[in-house]
Amino acid sequence: MPDEEGHPRPDEMDLRTVLHALADPLRFAVIAQFLREPEDTPHTCAYFRLPVSKSTTSHHFKVMREAGLLRMVDHGNSRSATLRARELDARFPGLLDLVRAEGPAAE
């Protein structure tokens, strides 16, 4: 069962759900950007400057959070996200390496 913020435990992460989240070019680009940064670097959703409305950006981050790709932290009037790289590498070895090798999809 996901925690109170909707983050699944690593054993609850489903490969089909993760792949569905990564299938969208904008979400893939967000994860690829996280992989180019130092591990555990937090970013707000606005940092990525997605070419969509604020509500659509929020939807994309919700999909990535619910898939287990990102951990979202509430800071009152904003939220930051970090890539759950260690957990993803443990659950799906090699997946993030494939994303890293493919590079950004929506830039």
C-alpha distances in whole Angstrom, upper triangle without the diagonal:
4,7,9,11,9,9,7,7,11,10,7,10,12,16,17,15,16,20,20,19,22,24,25,28,27,24,25,28,25,24,27,28,26,27,30,30,29,26,24,26,24,26,25,25,29,30,29,31,30,33,31,30,28,26,25,25,22,21,21,19,16,16,16,14,11,12,12,16,16,15,17,18,20,24,25,27,25,22,22,20,20,20,17,20,20,16,17,20,19,16,19,22,25,23,24,27,28,27,29,32,32,32,31,31,32,35
4,7,7,5,5,4,6,10,10,8,10,12,16,17,14,15,18,18,17,20,22,23,25,24,21,22,25,22,21,24,25,23,24,28,27,26,23,21,23,21,22,22,21,25,26,26,28,27,29,28,27,25,23,22,21,19,18,18,16,13,13,13,10,8,10,9,13,13,12,13,15,16,20,21,23,21,18,18,17,17,17,14,18,18,14,15,19,18,16,18,22,24,22,22,25,26,25,27,30,29,29,29,29,29,32
4,5,5,5,6,8,11,13,11,13,16,19,20,17,17,21,21,19,22,25,25,27,25,22,24,26,23,22,25,26,23,24,28,26,26,22,19,21,19,21,20,21,24,25,25,28,27,30,28,27,25,23,23,22,19,18,19,16,14,15,15,11,10,13,11,14,13,11,11,12,14,17,18,21,19,16,17,16,16,17,15,18,18,15,17,20,19,18,20,23,26,24,23,27,28,26,28,31,31,31,30,30,30,33
4,6,8,10,11,15,16,14,16,19,22,22,19,20,23,23,20,23,26,26,28,26,23,25,27,24,23,27,27,24,26,29,27,27,24,21,22,20,21,20,20,23,25,25,27,27,29,27,26,23,21,22,21,18,18,19,16,14,16,16,12,11,15,13,16,15,12,11,11,12,15,16,18,17,15,16,16,17,18,17,21,21,18,20,23,23,21,24,27,29,26,26,29,30,28,30,33,33,32,31,31,31,33
4,6,9,11,15,17,15,15,18,20,21,17,18,21,20,18,21,23,23,25,22,19,22,23,20,20,23,23,21,23,26,24,24,21,18,19,16,17,16,16,20,21,21,24,23,26,24,23,20,18,19,18,14,15,15,13,10,13,13,9,9,12,11,13,11,9,8,8,9,13,14,16,14,12,13,12,14,15,14,18,19,17,18,22,21,20,22,25,27,24,23,27,28,26,27,31,30,29,28,28,28,29
4,6,10,12,14,12,12,14,17,17,14,14,18,17,15,18,20,20,23,21,18,20,22,19,18,22,23,20,22,25,24,25,22,19,20,18,18,17,17,20,22,22,24,22,25,23,22,20,18,18,17,14,13,14,12,9,10,11,7,6,9,9,12,10,9,9,11,12,16,17,18,17,14,14,13,14,15,14,17,18,16,16,20,20,18,20,23,25,22,21,25,26,24,26,29,28,28,26,26,26,28
4,7,9,11,9,9,12,15,16,13,13,16,16,14,16,19,20,22,20,17,19,21,18,16,20,20,18,20,23,22,22,19,16,18,16,17,17,17,20,21,21,23,22,25,24,24,21,20,19,18,15,15,14,12,10,11,10,6,6,8,6,9,8,7,8,11,13,16,18,20,18,14,14,12,12,12,10,14,15,12,13,16,16,14,16,19,21,19,18,22,23,21,23,26,26,25,24,25,25,27
4,6,8,6,6,9,12,14,11,11,15,15,14,16,19,20,23,22,18,19,22,19,17,21,22,19,20,24,23,23,20,18,20,19,20,20,20,24,24,23,26,25,28,26,26,24,22,22,20,18,17,16,14,12,12,11,8,7,7,6,9,10,10,12,14,17,20,22,24,21,18,17,15,14,13,11,14,14,11,11,15,14,12,14,18,20,18,18,21,22,21,23,26,26,26,25,25,26,29
4,5,5,7,10,13,15,13,13,17,18,17,18,21,23,25,24,20,21,24,21,19,22,23,20,21,24,24,23,19,17,20,19,21,22,22,26,26,26,28,27,31,29,30,27,26,25,24,21,20,20,17,16,15,14,11,10,10,8,11,12,11,14,16,18,22,24,26,23,20,19,16,15,14,11,13,12,9,10,13,12,10,13,16,19,17,18,21,22,21,23,26,26,27,27,27,29,31
4,5,5,9,11,14,13,11,15,17,16,17,20,22,24,23,20,20,22,20,17,20,22,19,19,22,22,21,18,17,20,20,22,23,23,27,26,25,28,27,30,30,30,28,27,26,24,22,21,20,18,17,16,14,12,11,10,7,10,12,12,15,17,21,24,26,28,25,22,20,17,15,13,9,11,10,6,7,10,8,6,10,12,15,14,15,18,19,19,20,23,24,24,25,26,27,29
4,6,8,11,14,13,13,16,18,17,19,21,23,26,26,22,22,25,23,20,23,25,22,22,26,26,25,21,20,23,23,25,26,26,30,30,29,32,30,33,32,33,31,29,28,27,25,24,22,21,19,18,16,15,13,12,10,13,15,15,18,21,24,27,29,31,28,25,23,20,19,17,13,14,13,9,10,12,10,7,10,13,17,16,17,20,21,21,23,25,26,27,27,28,30,32
4,6,10,12,10,11,14,15,15,17,19,21,24,24,20,21,24,22,20,23,25,22,22,26,26,26,22,21,24,23,24,25,24,28,28,27,30,28,31,30,30,28,27,25,24,22,21,20,18,16,15,14,13,10,9,9,12,14,14,17,20,22,26,28,29,27,23,22,19,18,17,14,15,15,11,11,14,13,10,12,15,18,16,18,21,21,21,23,26,26,27,27,27,28,31
4,7,9,8,7,11,12,12,13,16,18,21,21,17,17,20,19,16,19,21,19,19,23,23,23,20,19,22,21,22,23,22,26,26,24,27,25,28,27,28,26,25,23,22,20,19,17,16,14,12,11,11,9,6,6,9,12,13,16,19,22,25,27,28,26,22,21,17,16,14,11,13,13,10,9,12,11,8,9,13,15,13,14,18,18,17,20,22,22,23,23,23,25,27
4,6,5,6,9,10,11,12,14,17,20,20,17,17,20,19,17,20,22,21,20,24,25,26,23,22,24,24,24,25,24,27,27,25,28,26,28,27,28,27,25,23,22,21,19,17,17,16,13,12,12,10,7,9,11,14,16,18,22,24,28,30,31,28,24,23,20,19,16,14,15,16,13,11,13,13,9,10,13,15,13,15,18,17,17,20,22,21,23,23,22,24,27
4,5,5,6,8,10,10,12,15,18,19,16,15,18,18,16,18,21,19,19,22,24,25,22,22,24,24,24,25,24,27,27,25,27,25,27,26,28,27,26,23,23,22,20,17,17,17,14,13,14,12,9,10,11,15,17,20,23,26,30,32,32,29,26,24,21,19,16,14,15,16,13,10,12,13,9,8,11,12,10,12,15,14,14,17,19,18,20,20,20,22,25
4,5,5,6,9,10,10,13,16,18,15,15,18,19,16,19,22,21,21,24,26,27,24,24,26,25,25,26,24,27,27,25,27,24,26,25,26,26,24,22,21,21,18,16,17,16,13,12,14,12,9,12,12,16,19,21,25,27,30,32,32,29,26,25,22,21,18,17,17,19,16,13,16,16,13,11,15,15,12,15,17,16,15,19,20,19,21,21,19,21,25
4,5,5,6,9,10,12,15,16,13,13,17,16,15,17,20,19,19,23,24,25,23,22,24,23,23,23,21,24,24,22,24,21,24,22,23,23,21,19,18,18,15,13,14,12,9,9,11,9,6,9,10,13,16,18,21,23,27,29,29,26,23,22,19,18,16,15,16,18,15,13,16,16,13,12,16,17,13,15,18,17,15,19,21,19,20,20,19,20,23
4,5,5,6,9,11,13,14,11,11,14,14,11,14,17,16,16,19,20,22,19,19,20,20,20,21,19,22,22,20,22,20,22,21,23,22,21,19,18,17,15,13,13,12,9,8,10,9,5,7,7,11,14,16,20,22,26,28,28,25,21,20,16,16,13,12,13,15,13,10,12,14,11,10,13,13,10,11,14,13,12,15,17,16,17,17,16,18,21
4,5,5,6,9,12,13,11,10,13,14,12,14,17,17,16,20,21,23,21,21,22,22,22,23,20,23,23,20,23,20,22,21,23,23,22,19,18,19,16,14,15,15,11,10,13,12,9,11,10,14,17,19,23,26,29,31,30,27,24,22,19,18,15,15,15,17,15,12,14,16,13,11,14,13,10,11,14,12,11,14,16,14,16,16,14,16,20
4,5,5,7,11,12,10,10,14,14,13,15,18,18,18,21,23,25,23,23,24,23,22,22,20,22,23,20,21,18,20,19,21,21,19,16,16,17,14,11,13,13,9,9,12,11,9,12,11,14,17,19,23,25,28,30,29,26,23,22,19,19,17,17,17,20,18,15,17,19,16,14,17,17,13,14,17,15,13,17,19,16,17,17,15,16,20
4,6,6,9,10,7,8,11,11,10,13,15,15,16,19,20,22,20,20,20,19,18,18,16,19,19,16,18,15,17,17,18,18,17,14,13,13,11,8,9,10,6,6,9,9,7,9,8,11,14,16,19,21,24,26,26,22,19,18,15,16,13,14,15,18,16,13,16,18,16,14,17,17,13,13,16,15,12,16,18,16,16,15,13,14,17
4,5,7,9,6,5,9,9,8,10,13,13,13,16,18,20,19,19,19,19,18,19,16,19,19,16,18,15,17,17,19,20,19,16,15,16,14,10,11,13,10,8,12,12,9,11,9,12,15,17,21,23,26,28,27,24,21,19,16,16,13,14,14,17,16,13,15,18,16,13,16,14,11,11,13,11,9,12,14,12,12,11,10,12,15
4,6,9,8,7,10,12,11,12,15,16,16,19,21,24,23,23,23,22,21,21,19,21,21,17,19,16,17,17,19,20,19,16,15,17,15,11,14,15,11,11,15,15,12,14,13,15,19,20,24,26,29,31,30,26,24,22,19,19,17,18,18,21,20,16,18,21,19,16,18,17,13,14,16,13,11,14,15,13,13,12,10,11,15
4,6,5,6,9,10,11,12,14,16,17,19,21,23,23,23,22,21,19,19,16,18,18,15,16,12,13,13,16,17,16,12,12,14,12,9,12,13,10,10,14,15,13,15,13,15,19,19,23,25,27,29,27,24,22,21,18,19,17,18,19,22,21,18,20,23,21,19,21,19,16,15,18,15,13,16,17,14,14,12,9,9,13
4,6,5,6,9,10,10,12,14,15,16,19,22,22,22,21,21,19,19,16,17,17,13,14,11,12,12,16,17,17,13,13,15,14,11,13,15,13,12,16,17,16,17,15,16,20,20,24,25,27,29,28,24,22,21,18,19,17,19,19,23,22,19,21,24,23,20,22,20,16,15,17,15,12,14,15,12,11,8,5,5,9
4,5,5,6,9,10,11,13,14,15,17,20,20,20,19,18,15,15,12,13,13,10,10,7,9,9,13,13,14,11,9,12,11,8,10,13,12,11,14,16,15,17,14,14,18,18,21,22,24,26,24,21,19,17,15,16,15,18,18,22,22,19,21,24,23,21,23,21,17,16,18,16,13,15,17,14,12,9,7,6,9
4,5,5,6,9,10,11,13,15,16,19,18,18,17,16,14,14,11,13,13,10,12,9,12,12,14,14,14,11,9,11,10,6,8,10,9,7,11,13,11,13,10,11,14,15,18,20,22,24,23,20,17,15,13,13,12,14,15,19,18,16,18,21,20,18,20,18,15,13,16,15,11,13,16,14,12,10,9,9,11
4,5,5,6,9,10,11,13,15,18,17,18,17,17,16,16,14,16,15,12,14,12,14,15,18,18,18,15,13,15,14,10,11,14,12,10,13,15,13,14,10,12,16,17,20,23,25,27,26,22,20,18,15,14,12,14,14,18,18,15,16,19,18,16,17,16,12,11,13,11,8,10,12,10,9,7,6,8,10
4,5,5,6,9,10,11,13,16,16,17,16,16,14,15,13,14,12,9,11,9,12,14,17,17,18,15,13,15,15,11,12,15,14,12,15,17,16,16,13,13,17,17,20,23,24,26,25,21,19,17,14,14,13,15,15,19,19,17,18,22,21,19,20,18,15,12,14,13,9,10,12,10,8,5,5,6,7
4,5,5,6,9,10,11,14,14,14,13,12,10,11,9,11,10,7,10,9,12,13,16,15,16,14,11,13,13,10,9,13,12,10,12,15,14,14,10,10,13,14,17,19,20,23,22,18,15,13,11,11,10,13,13,17,17,15,17,20,20,18,20,18,15,12,15,14,11,11,14,13,10,8,9,9,10
4,5,5,6,9,10,13,12,12,12,12,12,13,12,14,13,10,14,13,16,17,19,18,19,17,14,15,15,11,10,13,12,9,11,14,12,12,8,9,12,14,17,19,21,24,23,20,17,14,11,10,7,10,10,14,14,12,13,17,16,15,16,14,11,9,11,11,8,9,12,11,9,8,10,11,12
4,5,5,7,9,12,12,14,13,14,13,15,14,16,14,11,14,13,16,18,21,20,22,19,16,18,18,14,14,17,16,13,15,18,16,15,11,12,15,17,20,23,24,27,26,22,20,17,14,12,10,13,11,15,16,14,14,18,18,16,16,14,12,9,10,10,6,6,9,8,6,5,8,10,10
4,5,5,7,10,11,12,11,12,10,13,12,13,10,8,12,12,15,17,20,19,21,19,15,17,18,15,14,17,17,14,16,19,17,17,13,12,15,16,18,21,22,25,24,20,18,15,12,11,10,13,13,16,18,16,17,20,21,19,19,17,15,12,13,13,10,9,12,12,8,7,10,10,10
4,5,5,8,8,9,8,9,9,12,12,14,11,10,14,14,18,19,21,20,21,19,16,17,18,15,13,16,16,12,14,17,16,14,11,10,12,13,16,19,20,23,22,19,16,12,10,8,6,10,9,13,14,13,14,17,18,17,17,16,14,10,12,14,11,9,13,13,11,10,13,14,14
4,5,8,8,10,10,12,12,15,16,17,15,13,17,17,20,22,24,23,24,22,19,20,21,17,16,19,18,14,16,19,17,15,12,12,14,16,19,22,23,26,26,22,19,16,13,10,8,10,8,12,14,12,12,16,17,15,15,13,12,8,9,11,8,6,10,11,9,10,13,15,15
4,7,9,11,10,13,13,16,16,17,14,13,16,17,20,22,25,24,26,24,20,22,23,19,18,21,21,17,19,22,20,19,15,15,17,19,21,24,24,27,27,23,21,17,15,13,11,14,12,15,17,16,16,19,21,19,18,16,15,11,11,13,11,8,11,12,9,10,13,15,14
4,6,8,7,10,10,14,15,16,13,13,16,18,21,23,25,23,25,24,20,21,23,20,18,21,21,18,19,22,21,19,15,14,16,17,18,21,21,25,24,21,18,15,13,10,10,13,12,14,17,16,16,19,21,20,19,18,17,13,14,16,14,11,14,16,13,13,16,17,16
4,6,6,10,12,15,17,19,15,16,19,21,24,26,28,26,28,26,23,23,25,22,20,23,23,19,19,23,22,19,16,15,15,17,18,21,21,25,25,21,19,15,13,11,10,12,11,13,16,16,16,18,20,20,19,18,18,14,15,18,16,13,16,18,16,16,20,21,20
4,6,9,12,15,17,19,16,17,20,21,25,26,28,26,27,26,22,22,24,21,18,21,21,17,17,20,19,16,13,12,13,15,16,19,20,24,24,21,18,14,12,8,8,9,8,9,12,13,12,15,17,17,17,16,16,12,14,17,15,13,17,18,17,17,20,21,21
4,6,10,13,15,17,15,16,20,21,25,25,26,24,25,24,21,20,22,20,16,18,19,16,15,18,18,15,12,10,10,12,12,16,16,20,21,18,15,11,9,6,6,8,8,10,12,13,14,16,17,18,18,18,17,14,16,19,17,16,19,21,19,19,22,22,22
4,7,10,13,14,12,13,17,18,22,23,24,22,23,23,19,19,21,19,16,18,20,16,16,19,19,16,14,11,11,12,12,15,15,19,19,16,13,10,8,6,8,10,11,13,15,16,17,19,20,21,21,20,19,16,18,20,17,16,20,21,18,18,20,21,20
4,7,10,12,10,12,15,17,20,21,21,19,20,20,16,16,18,16,13,16,17,14,14,17,18,15,13,10,9,9,9,12,12,15,16,12,9,6,5,5,8,11,12,15,16,17,18,20,21,22,23,22,21,17,20,22,19,18,22,22,20,18,21,20,20
4,6,8,6,8,11,13,17,17,18,15,17,17,13,13,16,14,11,14,16,14,14,17,18,16,14,11,11,9,10,12,12,15,14,10,8,5,5,7,10,13,15,17,18,18,20,23,23,23,24,24,22,18,21,22,19,18,22,22,19,17,19,18,18
4,5,5,8,10,12,15,15,15,12,14,14,11,11,14,13,10,13,15,14,13,17,18,17,15,12,11,9,10,10,10,13,11,7,6,4,6,9,12,15,17,20,21,20,23,25,25,25,27,26,24,21,23,24,21,21,24,24,21,18,20,18,18
4,5,6,8,8,12,12,12,9,11,11,7,7,11,9,7,11,13,12,12,15,16,16,14,11,12,10,11,12,13,14,13,9,8,7,7,10,12,16,18,21,21,20,23,25,25,25,26,26,23,20,23,23,20,20,23,22,20,17,17,16,16
4,5,5,8,10,11,11,8,11,12,8,10,13,12,11,14,16,15,16,19,20,20,18,15,16,13,14,14,14,16,13,10,10,10,11,13,16,19,21,24,24,24,26,29,28,28,29,28,26,23,25,25,22,22,25,24,21,17,18,16,15
4,6,8,12,13,14,12,15,15,11,13,15,14,12,16,17,16,16,20,21,20,17,15,16,14,15,16,15,17,15,12,11,10,10,12,14,18,19,22,23,22,24,27,27,27,28,26,24,21,23,24,20,19,22,21,18,15,17,15,14
4,6,9,11,12,12,14,13,9,12,14,12,11,15,16,14,16,19,19,19,16,14,16,15,16,18,18,20,18,14,13,12,11,13,14,17,18,22,22,21,23,26,26,25,26,24,22,19,21,21,17,17,20,18,15,12,13,11,11
4,6,8,10,10,13,12,9,12,14,12,13,16,17,16,18,21,21,22,19,17,19,17,19,19,20,21,18,15,15,14,14,16,17,21,22,25,26,25,27,30,29,28,29,28,25,22,24,24,20,20,22,21,17,14,14,11,11
4,6,8,9,11,9,7,10,12,10,11,14,15,14,17,19,19,20,17,16,19,17,20,20,21,22,20,17,16,15,15,17,17,20,22,25,25,24,26,29,28,27,28,26,23,21,23,22,19,19,22,19,17,13,12,9,10
4,7,9,12,9,9,12,13,12,14,17,17,17,20,22,22,23,21,20,22,21,23,23,24,25,22,19,19,19,18,20,21,24,25,29,29,27,29,32,31,30,31,29,26,24,26,25,21,22,24,21,18,15,13,10,10
4,7,8,6,6,10,10,10,12,15,15,16,18,20,21,22,20,19,21,20,22,22,23,23,21,18,18,18,18,21,21,24,26,29,29,27,29,32,31,30,32,30,27,25,27,26,22,24,26,23,21,17,15,12,13
4,5,5,6,9,10,11,13,14,15,17,18,20,21,23,21,20,22,19,21,20,21,21,18,16,17,18,18,21,22,25,27,31,30,28,31,34,32,31,34,32,29,27,30,29,25,26,29,26,24,20,19,16,17
4,5,5,6,9,10,11,12,14,15,16,18,20,21,20,18,19,16,18,17,18,17,15,13,13,15,15,19,20,23,25,29,28,27,30,32,31,30,33,32,28,27,29,29,25,26,29,27,24,21,20,17,18
4,5,5,6,9,10,10,12,14,15,16,18,20,19,18,19,16,18,17,18,18,15,14,14,16,16,20,21,23,26,29,28,26,30,32,30,30,32,32,28,27,30,29,26,27,30,28,26,22,21,19,20
4,5,5,6,9,10,11,13,14,15,17,19,17,17,18,16,19,18,20,20,18,16,15,16,16,19,19,22,24,27,26,25,28,30,28,27,30,29,25,24,27,26,23,24,27,24,23,19,18,15,18
4,5,5,6,9,10,11,12,14,16,17,15,14,16,14,16,16,18,18,16,14,12,13,13,16,16,19,21,25,24,22,25,28,26,26,28,27,24,22,25,24,20,22,25,22,20,17,16,14,16
4,5,5,6,9,10,10,12,14,15,14,13,14,11,14,13,15,16,14,12,10,12,12,15,16,18,21,24,23,22,25,27,25,25,28,27,24,22,26,25,22,23,26,25,23,20,19,17,19
4,5,5,6,9,10,10,12,14,14,13,14,13,16,16,18,19,17,15,13,14,14,16,17,18,21,24,22,21,24,26,24,24,27,26,23,22,25,24,21,23,26,24,22,20,18,17,19
4,5,5,6,9,10,11,13,11,11,13,12,16,17,19,20,19,16,14,14,12,14,14,16,18,21,20,18,21,24,22,21,24,23,19,18,22,21,17,19,22,20,19,16,15,14,16
4,5,5,6,9,10,11,9,8,10,9,12,13,16,17,16,13,10,10,8,11,11,13,16,19,18,16,20,22,20,20,23,22,19,17,21,21,17,19,22,21,19,17,16,15,18
4,5,5,6,8,10,10,9,10,9,12,13,16,17,17,14,12,12,11,13,13,14,17,20,18,17,21,22,20,20,23,24,20,19,23,22,20,22,25,23,22,20,19,19,21
4,5,5,6,9,9,9,11,12,15,16,20,21,20,18,15,15,13,14,13,14,16,19,17,15,19,20,18,18,21,21,18,17,21,20,17,20,23,21,20,18,17,17,20
4,6,5,6,5,6,9,10,13,16,19,21,20,17,14,13,10,11,10,10,13,16,14,12,16,17,16,15,18,18,15,14,17,17,14,17,20,18,18,16,16,16,18
4,5,5,6,5,6,7,11,13,16,18,18,15,12,11,9,10,9,10,13,15,13,12,16,17,15,16,19,20,17,16,19,20,17,19,22,21,21,19,19,19,22
4,5,8,8,9,10,13,15,19,20,21,18,15,15,12,13,13,12,15,17,14,13,17,18,15,16,19,20,17,17,21,21,19,21,24,23,23,21,21,21,24
4,6,8,10,12,16,18,21,23,24,21,17,16,13,13,12,11,13,15,12,10,14,15,12,13,16,17,14,14,18,17,15,18,21,20,20,19,19,20,23
4,6,7,10,13,16,20,22,23,20,16,15,11,11,9,7,10,11,9,8,12,12,10,11,14,16,13,13,17,17,15,17,20,20,20,20,20,21,23
4,7,10,13,17,19,22,22,19,15,13,10,9,6,6,8,10,9,7,11,12,11,11,14,14,11,10,14,14,12,14,17,17,16,16,17,18,20
4,6,10,13,16,18,19,15,12,10,6,5,5,5,9,11,10,10,13,15,14,14,17,17,14,13,16,17,15,16,19,19,18,17,18,18,20
4,7,10,13,16,17,14,10,8,5,5,6,6,10,12,11,11,15,16,15,17,19,20,17,16,19,20,18,19,23,23,21,20,21,22,23
4,7,10,12,13,10,6,6,4,7,9,10,13,15,14,15,18,19,19,20,22,23,21,19,22,23,20,21,25,25,23,21,22,22,23
4,6,9,11,9,5,5,6,8,12,12,16,17,17,18,21,22,22,23,25,26,24,22,25,26,24,24,28,28,26,24,26,25,26
4,6,8,6,4,7,9,12,15,16,19,21,20,22,25,25,25,27,29,30,27,25,28,30,27,27,31,31,29,27,28,27,27
4,6,5,5,7,11,13,17,18,22,23,23,24,27,28,28,30,31,32,30,27,30,32,29,29,33,32,30,28,29,28,28
4,6,7,10,14,17,20,22,25,26,26,27,30,31,31,32,34,35,33,30,34,35,32,32,36,35,33,31,31,30,30
4,7,10,14,17,21,23,26,28,27,28,31,32,32,33,35,35,33,30,34,35,31,31,35,34,32,29,30,28,28
4,7,10,14,17,19,22,24,24,25,28,29,29,30,32,32,29,27,30,31,27,28,31,31,28,25,26,25,25
4,7,10,14,16,19,21,20,21,24,26,25,26,28,28,26,23,27,28,24,25,28,28,25,23,24,23,23
4,7,10,13,15,18,18,18,21,23,23,24,25,25,23,20,23,25,21,22,25,25,23,21,22,21,21
4,7,9,12,15,15,15,18,19,19,20,22,22,19,17,20,21,18,18,22,22,20,18,19,19,20
4,6,9,11,12,12,14,16,17,18,19,19,17,14,17,19,16,16,20,20,18,17,19,19,20
4,5,9,9,9,11,13,14,14,15,15,13,10,13,15,13,13,17,17,16,15,17,18,19
4,6,6,6,9,10,11,12,13,14,12,10,14,15,14,14,18,19,18,18,20,21,22
4,5,5,6,8,10,10,10,11,10,8,10,13,12,12,15,16,16,17,19,21,22
4,5,5,6,9,10,10,11,11,10,12,15,14,14,17,19,19,20,22,24,25
4,5,5,6,8,10,12,11,11,14,16,15,16,19,20,21,21,23,25,26
4,5,5,6,7,9,8,8,11,12,12,13,16,17,18,19,20,22,24
4,6,5,5,7,7,7,9,11,12,12,15,16,17,19,21,23,25
4,6,6,9,10,11,12,14,15,16,18,20,21,23,24,27,28
4,6,10,9,11,13,14,15,17,19,20,21,23,23,26,28
4,6,6,8,10,11,12,14,16,17,18,20,21,23,26
4,6,8,8,10,12,13,14,16,18,20,21,24,26
4,6,5,6,9,10,10,12,14,17,18,22,23
4,5,5,7,9,10,11,13,15,16,19,21
4,5,5,6,8,10,11,12,14,17,18
4,5,5,6,9,10,13,15,18,19
4,5,5,6,9,11,13,16,18
4,5,5,6,8,10,13,14
4,6,5,8,11,14,14
4,5,9,11,15,15
4,7,8,12,13
4,6,9,10
4,6,6
4,6
4
